[in-house]
């Protein structure tokens, strides 16, 4: 799978909003909070022009793709799967994306960012129902219990992350800080997404 190796701050600057791709570091040391960061990257970043409808749809799709750390091919496959499901394609898409193991591990505080969550899972540090899962795209379901290996939980940095987690866990997840154990209480409802994203614009983008 291709990896984005450039500064992720440029991705936030392109979308003109914080995507929290570096986790908490985005709150304290963000390029968007500085004068240079007000403009999009590139030599024409400071140019101001009215966005076309197509550009609005494209930017929303790109924002969603970057929030979840997906390639274009991956995102298209998820959308095609969502279209085949009953109900709203947009709601289905984000339900699938929210139930990815890397996204859930991030929300439970087992990683400071989704990028770190993917790396943590690839290294075999995350368990689902007691079984080691090393595939970030793994789809969890209601009733699944997510925790980490003992070695990973003993890490001082991870302990600090977990300590700050309990108040930020989405309503469809629960987290026992003492056991370092998370549970998928239910599937996320429409609108319960990691970042404010207009799913309608994405559906319209792929419908053209």
C-alpha positions, 0 to 999 in steps of 0.5 A: 500500500502506498504511504504518504511520506510528506508533512501531514501539516500540508494536508490540513493546510490544503483543507483549511482545517485541523484534521488532527493527523498528529493527534494532540500535537495538533492542538499545541503546535499546529501550522494553521495557528501560524501566519504561514499556515493560513494559506494552502501549500504551494506557490498559489496557496495564497490565491483566493477564488470562489470554489466551484461545486465540483471543487467543494465535492472533491475537497470533502471527499479528500478531507474524509480520505485523509481523516481516515488515512486511506488511499483513493483506491481504498476509499472507492472500494469502501464507497462501493461496498456502502452503495450495496448496503441498505440505507443511505450510502453516505451513512453506510460509508462512515459506519464502515470507516468508523468500525475500522480497528485503527479508528477504534484503537485511536478513539480508545486512547491506545494510540495518539493518532490514527497513523500511530494506531495503524502502526501499533496494530501492524506490530501486533499490539492490539487484541480483539476478543483476546486474539491478536489482530494485525490488520488495521482495516479489520472491521469490529462489531458490536460486542467486540472487546478491544485491548492491548498486549501487556508489554504495550500497556506497560509503556509509559507513553501509552499509560499517559494516553490512556489516562487522558482517554475516558472523557473523549470516548464516543458514545458507541464505545465504552472504555475501562481505564483500569482494565485498559479494555474497550468494548464496542457497545453498538454501531455508530449512528448517522452523524457519529463520525471522527470529524465533521464531514458532509457525507452528502457531498461525497455521495454527489461526487461519486454520483456524477 
